[in-house]
Amino acid sequence: MSLLKLGIPKGSLQESTIALFRKAGFAITVRSRSYFPDCDDPDIECMLIRAQEMSRYVEEGVLDCGLTGKDWIVENGSDVAEIAELKYAKSGPGKVRWVLAAPENGKIKSVKDLNGKRIATEAVNMTKIYLAKHKVKADVEFSWGATEVKPPVLADAIVEITETGSSLRDNKLAIIDTVMESSTRLIANKRAYAEPAKRQKMEEIAMLLQGAIAAETKVGLMMNVPKKKLAAVIAVLPALQKPTVSALSDEGWVDVNTIVDEALVRCLIPKLKAAGASGIVEYPLNKIIP
């Protein structure tokens, strides 16, 4: 197989993407002023590309595959293969939203109020698709940045990406509607994806990345349990979990190993202790592969 040309999103997703690859087992190192990071996998050649442009370069075959948001695939109208949805963003697991926002105390309360108005956004095509769906005619202009400060003087409303909405609130803007929800996708050039060796490599990468994401909110628990109290301990564990029960050298005891949501652990451990478990160990996870 020739080198797999992989696009890593430069900018807001860069650090979280490299951290995710590290959890998946790939060490990617960015050198100062270089757009070609080193990867410890000899079959992969990396390149830093802005997420906004990634789908265009993948479609054209400059890159075999890359990571970008569904929003930029739509914005660019790119014809690419979507290998996997990867639910992570700049600040961690999850999705982002493109929202229509306008001044809090202004007259714009719905998309219908935008007829004949001006909208500033980085996602011009996405916004035009949204307006056409609602049969609204408005002037959509490209914003080079600092979009939140433009209403009401430079624009009547904006379409902007947000994870928490805090920046919009800070600029006295109210969210009117969600234009689109987006998550990161691993995408491929269709010709490269048709090559068996490259396709296998891409799907292996996707599996490992998804496994790393699945582990983000989970931890492992292992404990020693007297056989006579095993039923009581298992009853404490979340109903959907199927713990591994292993014999110990002491015939009266077993080892119980399971995976649980990290958010449950602070309540779960005292209950497990009360039910008879001892030697309880909580440990972090890198990947969960179904």
Buried (B, 14 or more C-beta within 10 A) or exposed (E): EEEBBBBBBBEBBBEBBBBBBBBBBBEBEBEEEEEEBEBEBEEBBBBBBBBBBBBBBBBEEBBBBBBBBBBBBBBBEBEBBEBBBBBBBBEEBEBBBBBBBBBEEBEBEEBEBBEEBBBBBBBBEBBBBBBEEBEBEBEBBEBEEEBBBBBBEBBBBBBBBBBEBEBBBEBEBBBBEEBBEBBBBBBBBEEBBEBEEBBEBBBEBBBBBBBBBBBBEBBBBBBBBBBEBBEBBBEBBEEEEEBEBEEEEEEEBBBBBBBBEBEBBEEBBEBBBEBBBEEBEBEEBEBBEE
